[in-house]
Amino acid sequence: MTSPSARDRILDTAFGLFYARGIRAVGVDLIIAESGVAKATFYKHFPAKDELVLAYLDRVDGIWSGQLRAAAEAAGPDPADQLVGLFDALTSACRRESYRGCAFINAAAEAMPGTPVHDRTVAHKQSVLAWLRELTAAAGAIDPDGLARSLALLLDGGLADGALSADIEAAAAARRTAEVLVAATVPAA
C-alpha cells in the first residue's frame, strides 16, 4: 500500500482540523506540524491558506453531495420518494460523534462575502438547490422552485439544528417535514 502524497497529507490534516476547530482558528503552522511536511512543501502545494480552504471545501462537497445522492437513490426510482429519502443522509451525518454541522455554513460564517471562500460556499448551496429543483420537477411538483427552496431550507436547518442541539432527532423531524411538504405539493401518481 502506498503512503499518501504530501498534498493529500496536508489536505487530510486540514480537513480534520478545519471541521473540528473552524477555519480561522487553524493556522498554517499547525497544519504543517500535524501533517509532517516541511513549510516549503506546504507552500509548494498551497501557496495561500485560502487555496487549501477551497480544496477542503471541494472535498467536503464531493463527500456530502455523494451522500445526498446516494440516500436519494436508495429511496428508489420515484423522484418524490428520493426527495424524502435524501434526508437519510442528514440522519447519518447527525449521528457522527464528531458532528459539527454543515462545513459550508460554518465556512460561510467565517468568510467575508465576495471572497473566493464565501463564493465557494454559495456555489455549493446553489448546486444542491439546482439538484433539488431537478428532482422536484421530475416528481411533478406543483411549484418545483418553491418546493426545492423549501427542502433546501429544511436540509440546512436540520444540519444546523443537529449541531446546535446535538439531538439526532433533528434529522428525523426534518425528514418527517419533508414527507409532509412533498405529499402536499406533488400530485399523487
N, C-alpha and C positions, 0 to 999 in steps of 0.2 A: 504494500500500500504506500502510495506517495504522500509525502507531507504537504500541507497546504502551502501555496506560494506566499511570499511576504505580503503581497497585496491582499490576499484572502485572510491572512492572519490579522492584518490591520483592520480590515472590514469586519471580520468576525468579532474582534475585540470591541470595536466602536459600536457594533450592533448591540451587544450586551450592555455596554456602559451607557450609551445614549438612551436606550429604552428604560433602563433601571434608574438612571440619575437625572436625565434631561440633557439636552444638547449643550446648553450654556454652562452647565455645571461640570462638564467633562472637557478638560484641556488636552491639547495635543501631546504634552509631555506625559500625561497619564496613559494615553493610548499607546505611545511609543514604548513606555516601560512595560505595560501589560502585554503588548503584542510581541515583545522581544526583538524588535527591529531597531536598526540604527536610525538616528534622526535623518540622515541623508536618504536612507531607503524610504522612510515615510514620505518625505517631500518629493522624492522621485515619482511616487505613485499618486500622491495627493498634494499638489503644490499649495493648496489652501484648505483650511478646515471645511469651508463650505462645499468644496468638491467631495470631501469624504461624507459630509452630511447628505449630499444629493445621492451618492452611491448607496448610503444606508437606506434612504427613502425609496430608492429604486428596488432594493432588495425587499424591503417591507411590502412594497406594492405588489411585487411578484408573489410573495407568500400569501398576503391577505386576499388579493384578487383570486388567486388559485383556490384558496379555501372557500371563498364565497361561491365561486362557480362549481366547485366540487359538491358543496352542500346543495346547491340548486339542482344539479344533475342527479344527485342521489334521490331527490324527491320524485323523480320520474319524468316522463316526456312532456307532461302538460305544463305549459308556461305558468298557469295560475298556481299550480302546486309548487313550481320552482320558486315563485315569488315568496311563498311562505317558507319553503324548505331552506332557502338561503340563510334564514335566521338560525339554523342549526350551527352555522359557522360561528355566530355570535355566542351561542351556548358553549361551544368548545373553547373559544377564546377566553370567556369569562371564568372558566373553570381552571385555567392555568394558575399555578401557585404564584408565579411572579407577574400576574396580570396587572398592568398599569394603564389600561385604556388604549385608545387609538393613537398609534405613533404619529399619525398625520395631524390629528387635533392637537396633540402635545407639541409637535414641531411648529404648527401654525401659531400657537400661543407664545412661542419663544421668538419667532421670526418677525421682522418688520415687513409690513405689506410692500410689495414691489421688489422684494429681494428674490434671488433665484430659489432660495429655500421655501419661502412663502408661496411663490408661484408653483413650485412642485407640489406642495400640499393641495393647492387649489386644483391643479391638473388631475391629481388622483381622485379627488371628490367629484370632479366633473366626469371623469371616466366611469366611476361607479354609477353615477346618475344616468349617463348615457346607456349603460348596460341595462339598468333597471327600466329605462324608457323602452328599450328594445323588447324586454320581457313583457312589460305591461301592454304594449301594442300587440305582441304576439298572442297574449291572453285575451285580447278583445276588450280591454278596459274601456269604459265609457269616456273617461278622461285620462289617457295614458300619461300625459305630462304631470297632471295633478297627483295621480297615484304614485308615479315614480318618485316625485318630490316628497310625498308623504312617507313613503317607505324609506327613502334615504335619510330623512329626519329621524324616523323611528330607529333606524340602524345606528345612526350617530348618537342618538340619545341613549340607546342600550349600551353602546360602547362606553360612553361617559359615565352613565349610572353604575355600570358594572364595576368600574374602577373607584368611583366616589363612595358608593355604599358598600363595596366589597360583598355584594349579595348576588349570588349566581341566579337568583330568582328574577333579576332584571332582564336577563335574556329570555327567560320563559314568558315573562309578561310582554316583552316586545314581540315575540313570536305569536302569542295569542292575539295581540292587537293587529298584527299583520293579517292574520286569518280573517278578522272582522272586516278590515279595510278591503281586502281582496274580494271577500264574499259580497260586500256591499257595492262594489264598483265593476266587477266582472260578471257579465250576464252568464247564467247557468248554461252549460252546453246543451 
